[in-house]
Amino acid sequence: MDMVAKLHVSTLECHHYYPRMAGNVVMSRWDPLIVKGRRRIVVQPCRSFKSDDVDKYVKERSESKNKLVGAIRSAVWSCSKPSLRTENKFREAIEKLEERLFLLALYVGRYIITMMSTGVVMFVGFQLSGGDSQMNELIWYSWLGGIIIGTMIGSNLVLDEVARAGPRNVVITGSTRGLGKALAREFLLSGDRVIVTSRSPESVDSTIKELEENLKQAVNAATGSARKKLAHAKVVGMACDVSEPVNVRKLGKFVADELGYIDIWVNNAGTNKGFRPLLQFTDNDIQEIVSTNLIGSILCTKEAIQIMKTQSKGGHVFNMDGAGSGGSSTPLTAVYGSTKCGLRQLQSSLLKECKRSKVGVHTASPGMVLTGLLLSGSTIQNRQMFNIICEHPETVARTLVPRMRVVKGSGRAINYLTPPRILIALVTSWLRRGRWFDDQGRALYAAEADRLRNWAENRTRFSFTDAMDMYTENTWISVFSLSVVCAFIILSSTGST
């Protein structure tokens, strides 16, 4: 009988059957199709038909299969949860495992190469010292000095990159209060052109006036190159309900008319309607949370990508992470958490859709920020915990914005609560009691206007430590490379004397 070949391609979700054509007539015989792609291909004969050629081909392919990959798949399958034991979910789990193994191998490889080069330099130094204990100590101090100097050089390189970054055109949704307004202010005072949005026209107008006053004060206080950088800054805005497609399209047209192009689009609009069990949320509450947090972000992301794809240099879209983004449970904020989990799935899907474009899709995680969104419906116990881990919007924005301005590629996760910050917060938790709230849950922190005055005075003091954090996040291994170079230079100069 005629032969049928069934083709499985791991990057596709369906089986494809290709008939062989003879003129305009479809032959009754089906030929196997071999596709070369990123993933492996498995050709299986249909159980209803037999063919010696196909059996031979399948046997040869089976024998040449990578045994290591097969062993890994078997191990993952045996250890996987029952919920993963479907072909599609299992394939996704394998892909994630491969990505993590690749990153692990990359970091391990860089570490081994760096340590080997360091070891060679140290070994040569110890050989030249001839066993002299003072020289050996000098070598160790030189190596340590190289680490310090390398860190300082790397941090200064980051600062230079941020300083040289030209003015950006930035759109921020939900930017008339809380973190959104703090982000808009930070972008504006970095010399960028910013568009603020909100559902309320009155809120947009008042925010524009406030930010223009902040910019005017910064210009008056700045001198030299700092004042020159602020000369390009401006802020405009319009009312926009991000859950309405028509409004989002109007926002896109407004951006094109006002700025011409977009560098950065931040989907910050969101709501949670307080902390309480699902049964206590009204239908309108649920609809508003989902339409603002999830549907609004999807519509705005679509509009941003459509605009940026026509730009020669592309652009970057940021969606805001929140509680539930990683799939963890969020009791008392179940609806909010489900929308944030949905945004994480959107992120992973868009990474593949935009893989060959110049549009970068990223996430920004502000952690826990003292805003009305967080405090609505919070209990006394919640507020005691806020003392340990929460920060004011302007503090978080001061960390996130420099990273957003110089982001490259796609799929970056810009987080405020990095592991070092979390560790410091936990270690110093006993010192943070009563930092923002007293034992009765009453606020102890200053009003926004007073905080902003202090913030404006101290704004330039953060730069070096924050640059160190930015440097170590992405290029920490270069510290050791620079330490090797510095140690070798110091060692050579010492040996020559």
N, C-alpha and C positions, 0 to 999 in steps of 0.2 A: 504493500500500500504506500501511498504518498507519505512523505515524512514531514513532521511538524517540529519546529524547534522553538522553545520558549526561552526568552531572554530576560534575565534579571539584571538591571543596572541599579546599583545601590543609591545613586543620587536621584533616581526617579521614583515616583510613587505608583507606577503602573507597569504592566507588561505590554510590550509592543510586538505585534506580529506584522511582518512585511512580506507581501506576496511578490513573487517574481513576475515581471510583466513581459509579455511577448506581443509587441505592437500595442493594440488597444485591448487585448484579451488578457485577463488575469489567469495565469496558470493555476492549476489545482495543487501544484507542488509548492511547498513553503520552504524558503531557504533560511538558514541561520544568519543573523546579522552580527557582525563583530564591531563594536564601538570602542574606540580608545578614549578613555576619559580619566578623570581624577581618581575615581574609585574602581575597584576590581569588578570584573564581569564574570558571571556564572552562566553557562549555557546548559540547560537541562532538556532532555528529550521528553516529549509528552508521553505519559504512561500508556496511552492508547495505541501508540505507534512505535515501531522499532526500526532502526537503521544501523547497519554495521559501521557506516562512516561516522554517524553521529556518536555512537558508542565509543568508537576509537578516539574521536576528538575530545569527548568529555573525559575519557580516561587520561589522556595526555594532559589536559588542563588541570585535572585533579592532582596528578602527580607533581605538577610544577607549582602547586599552590604553596605560598609561604607558610611553613609550619609554625613559625613563631606567631604570626597573626592569627592562625587558626587556634593555637593554644590560648592566646589572650581572649579571643571571642568565646571559647569554651569556658574559660575561667569566669569571665564577666557574666555569661549566661547562668552558670551554676550559682553565682553569688548574688544575682540580681533579684530584686523584689518581684513578686508575682505580677504587680501592675506593669512591670517593664517587659513582661514576656509576650510581647507581640512584635511582629517583624519591624514595623515602623518605629515604635518606641525603642526597641533594641538597637536599631540602626542609629538613631539619634544619640543614644547612650554611648555607642561605639565611637561616633564622630567626636563627641565631647571628650572621651577618654584619649583619643588620638591627639586632639589639640593640646590637652594638658600634658601628655607625655612629650609632645614636641617642645612645648615651652620649658618643661623640666629639663629635657636634654639640652636645650639651648643655654639655659642658665648654668647648668652643671658644666657644660663645655667651656663657656666663658670663664667660669670660676677656675676650672682646672688649668686652662691656658695661662690665666693671670697668676695663679699660684706657682705654676712651673717657672714662669719668667721671673717672678719674685725670688723663687728658690735659687735659680741660676745666679742672679745678681748677688744674693746673700752668700751663696757658696763661694763665688769668686772673691768676694770681699773678705770672707774668713780665711781663704787661702792666702790672699795677699797680706793679711795681718800677721801671719806667721804665728798664730796662737797668742798674740799679745792681748791680754784681757782688756786693757784700755781701748785698744783699737776695736775689739769686738763690741764693747759698749758703745763706741762711737758709731759703729755700723748700725746697731739696733736703734740708736737715737736718730740716725739719719733716715732710717726707714720710717720711723714714727713721724719725723718731721715732714717726710714726703707725703704721708697720708694727710696731715694737717694742711700742708700747702696745696696739695691736690684738691682737697675739699674746698678751700677758699677760692682757688682758681675756677673750679667748676661752678661754684655759686655765683661768682662774678660773671661768668659766661651766661648763666641763666638771667641774671639781672640785665646784662647788656641786650640779650635777646628781647626781653620784655620792653626795655626802654626804646629799642630801635623799631619795635612793631608799630607800623603806621596806624593812622586812625581807622577804626573798624565801623562798619555800619551794622547796628545791632537792633533786633526786634525782641522785646520781652513781653509776653502776655501775662496778665495778672500782676501788673507792676505799679499799682498805685498805693500799695501798702506792704508792710512786712518785708519778707525776703526779696520779693520782686522789686520793690522800690529801692532797697539797699543795693541790689545788683545794678539797677539802672543808674544810681548815683555813682557807684564805683566805676562802671564803664564810662560814664560822662566825665568824671574827674581823671580818667586815663587818656582823655583826648578823643573819645569816640563820639559818633553820631548815633543817638538813641531814640527809638520809638517806643513809647509806653502805651499800654492799652488797659482797658477795664470796661465792664458793662456800663458803668455810670459816667456820662459826659462830665458831670461836675467833679468827680474824683480825678478824671484825666486832667482837667483844667487846673485844679488846685495842685496836683502833683507836678505838672509842668512848671508852674510858677515857683514852687518850692525848689525844684532841681535847678532852675535857672538862677535862683538866688544863691544856692550852694556853689554853682559854677562861677558866678560873679565874685563871690568871696574868695574862691580858690585862685582866680585870675589876679585879683588884687594882691594876694599874698605871695604869688609866684614871681620868680625872676628868671631871666635868661631863657635857657632852653625849655624849662618847665612851662613858662608862660607861652612860648612859641607853640608847644605841643597842645595846649589848651585852646589855641586860637581856632582849631578845626572843630572843637566840640560843640554840639547843639542837641537840643531835646525837643521833640514834637510828639504828638500822640493823637489817638482817635478812640472813640468808644467802639467796643467790639465784643459781642457775645460769641465766644469761641465754639459754642455748641451749635451755632447756626452756620451752615455752609455758605450762605449768601454773605453774611458778615465777614467770614474768613476771606472770601474772595475779594471783598471790598478792602480788607486790610492789606492783602497782597498788592492790589492796585495802588493803594495809598503809599505803600513802601516804595514801589517802583517810581511813583511821581516825586516823592520827597527825597529819596536817597539814590535812586538809579539802580542800585544793586544791594545785595545783602551778604554780609560776611558771616554773621552769627544770628541764629534764631533760637530763642530760649522759650520753651513751653513751660511756663511757671504757673499758669492759672490752675487753681485747685481749691477744693473744699472738702470738709469731712463731716460737718454738721454735728460735731460733738462726740463724746464717748458714751455709748450705751449699747445694750443688746440689740440685735437686728430687729426683734419684734417691736421695739419702741421707736423705730424709724418709720416715718410716714412714707407713703408711696411717692409723694412729691420730693421728699428728702432723698430717697434712693435715686430717683430719676435725675435730680440735679447733680448729685455726686458723680454718677456714671457719665452723664452728658458733659460735665465740665472736665473731669479728670481724664477720662478715657477717650470719649468721642471727640472732645475738643482738641486733645493732643494729637489724635490721629488726623483730624481735618487740617490742623495747623502744620503738622509734619508734611502732609501731602502737598499743601500749598507752598511750603518752603522748598521742598525738593523740586517741584515744578519750576519755580523761579531759578533756583540755583543751578539746575541742569542746563539752562541756557546761558549761564555765565562762564566765561573762559576759565576762571580760576575756581569755580565751584563755590562751596560754602560749607558751613557746619551747623547741624541741628542738635540741640540739647533737649532731652526729656528729663524731667526731674524724678529721681528715685524717691521712695518713701517707705514707710513701714509696710511690709508684705511684698516688697519687690523681689526678694529672693525665694518666695514661695512659703515663707514661714507664716504661722497663724497670727492673726491680729484680732484677738477678742475685744469686743466693744467698739471696734472700728472695722467690722467685717467688710462692709461695702467699700470703704476707702482702700483697704488692703487688697481687695480683689481687683480694683482698678489699677493699682500700682503693679501688681503681678502681671496684669494684662499688658502694661507698658513694657515690661521686661521682655515679654514674648514678641511684642512689636519690634523692639530693638534687635533681637536676634534674627528676626525675619528680614528686616530692612538691611542688615549688614550684608546679607547674601544678595538681596535685590540690587543694592547700590555698590556692589563689589567692584564693578568696572567703571564706575563714574567718579567724578571729582567731588561728590557730595559726601561729607563725613557725618555719620550718625553716632551720637555719643549720649552718655548719661552723666548727670551731675547729682551727687548725693550730698545735701547740706547737713545731714544728721538731724539732730533735734534743735530747732530754732525757736526762741521765745517770741512767738507771734500769736495772733488771735486764733489761727488755725490749730495750733498745738494746745493752747490754753482753754479753748472752748470745751466746757464740760469736764475739765480735769479735776481730780480729787486732791485732797490734802496730801495723800500718800504719793500721788503722781508728782506734785510740785516739790516734794522733798527729794524725789529722784531727779527732777529737773535741775536742782542745785548742783548736781555732780556732773551731768553730761551735757547740759544745754548751753547755748551761747546766744548773744544778741545777733540780729540780722546783719548789722554792719560788720561785725567780726567775721562772720562766715563769708560774706561777700568779698571781703578784703583778701580772703584766701582763694576763693573759687575763680574770681574774675581774671587774675593774671594767668591762670592755667587755661581758661577758656580762650583768651586772646591769642595764645601761641600754640594752640592745639594743632596737631598734624594727623594725617591719616584718617582712620575711622575706627569706631568701636572703643574709644577711650572712655574710661570711667574716672571722673574727677570727683574725689571724695574729700569732704572736710574732716570727717572722723576717721583719720588714718590710724593704723595700729599703734604708733607711738603716742598719738593724742589720747586714744582710749586708755592705754596703759598708764599714762600720766594722770588722767582723770581718776582712775581707780585707785592708784597708789596714794593720791592726795585727796581722796574722798572725805577724809575726816577734817581737812582744812576747808572744804567747800560747803560745809553745812551752813545754812543761813546765807548763802551767797546771793540768791535771788529772792527767796521766800523765807518767811519765819516759820515757826512751828505751827502756826494757825493757817498757813497757806497764803498769807498776805504778802503782796509784792513789796520788795525792799529796794528795787533798782530804780534809777532815775528815769524821768520822762524822756521821750525820744529827743526832744529839742535840746535838753541838757546833755544827753549822751552824745549827740552829734557834735556839740561844741568841743567836748573832750576828744572825740574821735578825730575831728579835723586837726586838732593840735598834735595828736600822736600818730597820724596816719603814715608819716614817712618813717617811723621807727621800726616798722615790722619787716622791712625789706630783706635784710640779710638772713634772718632765721627762716623766713618764708621761702627765700630762694634756696636755702640749704635743703628744705623739705622738698621743693620741686626737683632739685638736682638729684637727691637720693632716690626719689620715686622711680625715675626712668633710667638713670645712668650711674647707679651706685658703683657698678663694677669699675668705672673709669677712675674712681678714687685710687684703687689699688694700682692701676696702670700708671697714673701720675706719680704715685708714691715710688714705684720702681724707678721711673725716670729721675725723680728728684734724689732718691737714694744713690743712684749710680753717679749722678753729677757731683753730689757732695763727696761721695767716696773717692771719685777720681781726683777731685781737687785736693782732697786730704792726702791721698797717696802721692801725688806729685810734689807736695810740700815736704 
